[in-house]
Amino acid sequence: MTGTGYAEILRLVMPETIVVIAAFLVLAVDRFFLTQAGTRVRFTVAAAIAVVGCGGSLARLWMAPQHAFLTEGMLVVDPLSNLVQAALLILTILAVLLAVESRFTEHVGEYVLLMLMATAAMMFLVSSENVLVIFLSLELLSLSLYVLTAFSKSSIQSAEAGVKYFLFGGMSAAFMLFGLSLLYGLSGSISLSGIASAIGPHGLDPMLMVALVMTVIGFGFKVAAVPFHLWAPDAYQGAPAPSASLIAAGSKVASFVIFAKVLMIGFAGAEGSAAWRAYAAGYVPVVAVVAAASMVLGNLAAIAQSSLRRLLAYSAMAHAGYMLLALAAHTSESVASLIYYVFTYGLTTVGAFGVVAAVETETGSDKLSDFNGLSRRAPLLSLCTLVFLLSLAGIPPLAGFFGKFFLFAAALQSGMGLLWLVILAIAMSAVSLYYYLRVLKGIYVADPPASAGPLRVPPLNLTVLCLIALAVVLLGAAPGWLLRLIENAVSAR
């Protein structure tokens, strides 16, 4: 390739490059200039550099070309990938800001570097249609998240969660690599469009079905769908709160976007049908079964939890089931509704983990009983929690309600016979309302412990949480703005 070609590639990957440069700058400044400073000062400086880096990447995305396609789909620049990358950067900024008051580690530079490297991996992931780059990006993301999960050296739960996450992640990577290698063997191509062109005319042969199942298993782990969810409760509970928020929000956004690309582009022509009494082999019935299992098990298991972190983990499985509806529908409208849903869900989840971190700092635990009487101890924090949990439950007029509404409507309008799955999703949403209201009952109705005084929330954390809650309310009050932006990006592909 000529020098001009390399210059063009560098220009196209400049948003990711800025994030990587910021990551190494954080490490250099922390190692060489702040070794004697306190943890809070080091986190403040690291967060400032990270926010400036992510902000610079956002600015570059604003000026980025609207369309570019490198050989074999290694890098695909279009309005949709730019929009998703911008969402990932926003979620990372929020997670980094919520980490400023953390005290779980003295290795501040390494921690923030890993958060930014995970973000760069997610950005590469959503802007590729090449199975080799997709796999490498997923592994860079996974390795960063494994370490972030186990980063609290003083916590046995953190170490255990990191090991479990790593072991399950290794197995899922093996399944995914096997499935992707079968696709390459069947098609002779590593680009998703090339794979679809090669396998589409030959129908769904047994080898392709094996590749499909293996690929779904690999991505099912990444999105914490049942039955590939066993790592999630421990990871959500043991990981430091900023790490958990990045896993639950950013990782889920990136994983669902690339999962949709792989199925809808790479397996085009192998959709099949999940219609009631009209089953046809393909990826749609596989996804529909996983979606149904995720919604049922996730919501029912969440009822039995006494830890808010684990409740959020099982809730995440249920939300993964709702999001899989969009992949079963596989229309442009369902893709737009999926991106709206996953972004608003990610925003809300970052806020929920911010609340958990604030309470844990004071009480040392995330038990539901520790939230009793929180409305009297921290009224503004309680109001933010109310917004986050009701949005997750899908109560109007919050963003979570419109996310579900758009998603369910797109599934019904797809003509794929998914009425039974939508009815199940609505029923399970009603179940989810019970356990979210159970948390809010403790916050607003139960009495606080006799020895509990006012709960001190750092001003920066409270400001960030209030901004997230305001965004959730505004996106619910005017949902059409973001949805139109996403629909225009999807149609411009």
CORNORHU-V99108 format. One record per backbone hydrogen bond with DSSP energy under -1.0 kcal/mol. CO is the residue of the C=O (numbers start at 1). NH is the residue of the N-H. E is the energy in kcal/mol with one decimal. If there is no record, write none. Layout:
BEGIN
CO_NH_E ; CO_NH_E
END
This chain:
BEGIN
2_6_-1.8 ; 3_7_-2.3 ; 4_8_-2.0 ; 5_9_-2.1 ; 6_10_-2.6 ; 7_11_-1.9 ; 8_12_-2.0 ; 9_13_-2.1 ; 13_17_-2.5 ; 14_18_-2.6 ; 15_19_-1.4 ; 16_20_-2.2 ; 17_21_-2.7 ; 18_22_-2.4 ; 19_23_-2.0 ; 20_24_-2.1 ; 21_25_-2.2 ; 22_26_-2.4 ; 23_27_-1.8 ; 24_28_-2.5 ; 25_29_-2.7 ; 26_30_-2.2 ; 27_31_-2.5 ; 28_32_-2.5 ; 29_33_-2.0 ; 38_42_-2.3 ; 39_43_-2.7 ; 40_44_-2.4 ; 41_45_-2.5 ; 42_46_-2.6 ; 43_47_-2.8 ; 44_48_-2.2 ; 45_49_-2.4 ; 46_50_-2.5 ; 47_51_-2.9 ; 48_52_-2.3 ; 49_53_-2.6 ; 50_54_-2.8 ; 51_55_-2.7 ; 52_56_-2.7 ; 53_57_-2.2 ; 54_58_-2.3 ; 55_59_-2.3 ; 56_60_-2.2 ; 57_61_-2.3 ; 58_62_-1.8 ; 59_63_-1.1 ; 68_77_-2.7 ; 70_73_-2.0 ; 71_74_-1.8 ; 73_129_-3.1 ; 75_70_-2.6 ; 77_68_-2.0 ; 78_82_-2.3 ; 79_83_-2.1 ; 80_84_-2.4 ; 81_85_-2.5 ; 82_86_-2.1 ; 83_87_-2.0 ; 84_88_-2.3 ; 85_89_-2.2 ; 86_90_-2.1 ; 87_91_-2.2 ; 88_92_-2.1 ; 89_93_-2.5 ; 90_94_-2.1 ; 91_95_-2.3 ; 92_96_-2.7 ; 93_97_-2.3 ; 94_98_-2.0 ; 97_100_-1.1 ; 99_102_-1.9 ; 106_108_-1.5 ; 107_111_-1.9 ; 108_112_-2.5 ; 109_113_-2.3 ; 110_114_-2.2 ; 111_115_-1.8 ; 112_116_-2.2 ; 113_117_-2.6 ; 114_118_-2.4 ; 115_119_-1.7 ; 116_120_-2.5 ; 117_121_-2.3 ; 118_122_-2.2 ; 119_123_-2.2 ; 120_124_-2.4 ; 121_125_-2.4 ; 122_126_-2.1 ; 125_128_-1.1 ; 127_76_-3.8 ; 129_192_-2.7 ; 130_134_-2.8 ; 131_135_-2.2 ; 132_136_-2.3 ; 133_137_-2.7 ; 134_138_-2.3 ; 135_139_-2.1 ; 136_140_-2.3 ; 137_141_-2.5 ; 138_142_-2.8 ; 139_143_-2.8 ; 140_144_-1.8 ; 141_145_-2.3 ; 142_146_-2.7 ; 143_147_-1.7 ; 144_148_-2.3 ; 145_149_-2.1 ; 146_150_-1.5 ; 151_153_-1.2 ; 152_155_-1.6 ; 155_159_-1.7 ; 156_160_-2.7 ; 157_161_-2.6 ; 158_162_-2.4 ; 159_163_-2.2 ; 160_164_-2.5 ; 161_165_-2.7 ; 162_166_-2.4 ; 163_167_-2.7 ; 164_168_-2.7 ; 165_169_-2.3 ; 166_170_-2.5 ; 167_171_-1.9 ; 168_172_-2.4 ; 169_173_-2.4 ; 170_174_-1.7 ; 171_175_-2.1 ; 172_176_-2.7 ; 173_177_-2.8 ; 174_178_-2.2 ; 175_179_-2.5 ; 176_180_-2.9 ; 177_181_-2.4 ; 178_182_-2.0 ; 179_183_-1.9 ; 180_184_-2.1 ; 181_185_-2.4 ; 182_186_-2.4 ; 183_187_-2.0 ; 184_188_-3.4 ; 190_131_-2.9 ; 191_195_-2.4 ; 192_196_-2.3 ; 193_197_-2.2 ; 194_198_-1.7 ; 195_199_-2.5 ; 196_200_-2.2 ; 200_203_-1.3 ; 203_205_-1.3 ; 205_209_-2.0 ; 206_210_-2.0 ; 207_211_-2.2 ; 208_212_-2.5 ; 209_213_-2.5 ; 210_214_-2.5 ; 211_215_-2.2 ; 212_216_-2.5 ; 213_217_-2.3 ; 214_218_-2.2 ; 215_219_-2.4 ; 216_220_-2.6 ; 217_221_-1.6 ; 218_222_-1.2 ; 219_223_-2.0 ; 220_225_-2.7 ; 221_224_-1.2 ; 225_228_-2.5 ; 229_232_-1.8 ; 231_235_-2.3 ; 232_236_-3.0 ; 233_237_-1.7 ; 234_238_-3.0 ; 235_239_-2.0 ; 240_244_-2.6 ; 241_245_-2.4 ; 242_246_-1.8 ; 243_247_-2.4 ; 244_248_-2.7 ; 245_249_-2.1 ; 246_251_-2.4 ; 249_253_-2.2 ; 250_254_-2.4 ; 251_255_-2.6 ; 252_256_-2.3 ; 253_257_-1.9 ; 254_258_-2.3 ; 255_259_-2.2 ; 256_260_-2.4 ; 257_261_-1.9 ; 258_262_-2.7 ; 259_263_-2.2 ; 260_264_-2.7 ; 261_265_-2.4 ; 261_266_-1.1 ; 267_270_-2.4 ; 270_283_-2.1 ; 271_284_-2.8 ; 273_280_-2.2 ; 275_278_-2.3 ; 280_273_-2.4 ; 283_287_-2.6 ; 284_288_-2.6 ; 285_289_-2.1 ; 286_290_-2.0 ; 287_291_-2.6 ; 288_292_-2.5 ; 289_293_-2.4 ; 290_294_-2.3 ; 291_295_-2.4 ; 292_296_-2.2 ; 293_297_-2.4 ; 294_298_-2.0 ; 295_299_-1.5 ; 296_300_-2.3 ; 297_301_-2.7 ; 298_302_-1.5 ; 302_305_-1.3 ; 306_368_-2.7 ; 307_311_-2.2 ; 308_312_-2.4 ; 309_313_-1.8 ; 310_314_-2.5 ; 311_315_-2.3 ; 312_316_-2.0 ; 313_317_-1.4 ; 314_318_-1.8 ; 315_319_-2.6 ; 316_320_-2.1 ; 317_321_-1.8 ; 318_322_-1.8 ; 319_323_-2.5 ; 320_324_-2.0 ; 322_325_-1.2 ; 323_326_-1.3 ; 324_328_-2.0 ; 325_329_-2.0 ; 326_330_-2.1 ; 331_335_-2.0 ; 332_336_-2.1 ; 333_337_-2.3 ; 334_338_-2.2 ; 335_339_-2.3 ; 336_340_-2.1 ; 337_341_-2.6 ; 338_342_-3.1 ; 339_343_-2.0 ; 340_344_-2.3 ; 341_345_-2.7 ; 342_346_-2.2 ; 343_347_-2.5 ; 344_348_-2.2 ; 345_349_-2.5 ; 346_350_-2.2 ; 347_351_-1.6 ; 348_352_-2.2 ; 349_353_-2.4 ; 350_354_-1.7 ; 351_355_-1.9 ; 352_356_-2.1 ; 353_357_-2.4 ; 354_358_-1.8 ; 355_359_-2.2 ; 356_360_-2.8 ; 357_361_-2.1 ; 359_363_-2.8 ; 360_364_-2.8 ; 366_308_-2.6 ; 367_370_-1.4 ; 368_371_-1.5 ; 369_372_-1.2 ; 371_374_-1.9 ; 373_376_-1.4 ; 373_377_-1.1 ; 374_378_-3.1 ; 377_455_-1.4 ; 378_382_-2.3 ; 379_383_-2.0 ; 380_384_-2.0 ; 381_385_-2.2 ; 382_386_-2.4 ; 383_387_-2.0 ; 384_388_-2.5 ; 385_389_-2.7 ; 386_390_-2.2 ; 387_391_-1.9 ; 388_392_-2.3 ; 389_393_-1.9 ; 390_395_-2.5 ; 395_398_-1.7 ; 398_402_-1.2 ; 399_403_-2.1 ; 400_404_-1.9 ; 401_405_-2.6 ; 402_406_-2.8 ; 403_407_-1.9 ; 404_408_-3.0 ; 405_409_-2.4 ; 406_410_-2.3 ; 407_411_-2.0 ; 408_412_-2.2 ; 409_413_-2.2 ; 418_422_-2.2 ; 419_423_-2.6 ; 420_424_-1.8 ; 421_425_-2.1 ; 422_426_-2.4 ; 423_427_-2.3 ; 424_428_-2.5 ; 425_429_-1.8 ; 426_430_-1.6 ; 427_431_-1.4 ; 428_432_-2.2 ; 429_433_-1.4 ; 431_434_-1.1 ; 432_436_-1.9 ; 433_437_-2.4 ; 434_438_-1.6 ; 435_439_-1.3 ; 436_440_-2.0 ; 437_441_-2.5 ; 438_442_-1.5 ; 439_443_-1.7 ; 440_444_-2.7 ; 441_445_-2.8 ; 441_446_-1.7 ; 442_373_-2.7 ; 443_375_-2.0 ; 449_452_-1.6 ; 458_462_-2.5 ; 459_463_-2.5 ; 460_464_-2.5 ; 461_465_-2.6 ; 462_466_-2.3 ; 463_467_-2.2 ; 464_468_-2.3 ; 465_469_-2.6 ; 466_470_-2.5 ; 467_471_-2.3 ; 468_472_-2.3 ; 469_473_-2.1 ; 470_474_-2.8 ; 471_475_-2.7 ; 472_399_-1.1 ; 472_476_-1.1 ; 473_477_-2.3 ; 474_478_-2.4 ; 479_483_-2.0 ; 480_484_-2.8 ; 481_485_-1.7 ; 482_486_-2.3 ; 483_487_-3.0 ; 484_488_-2.6 ; 485_489_-1.6 ; 486_490_-2.7 ; 487_491_-2.6 ; 488_492_-1.1 ; 490_493_-1.3
END
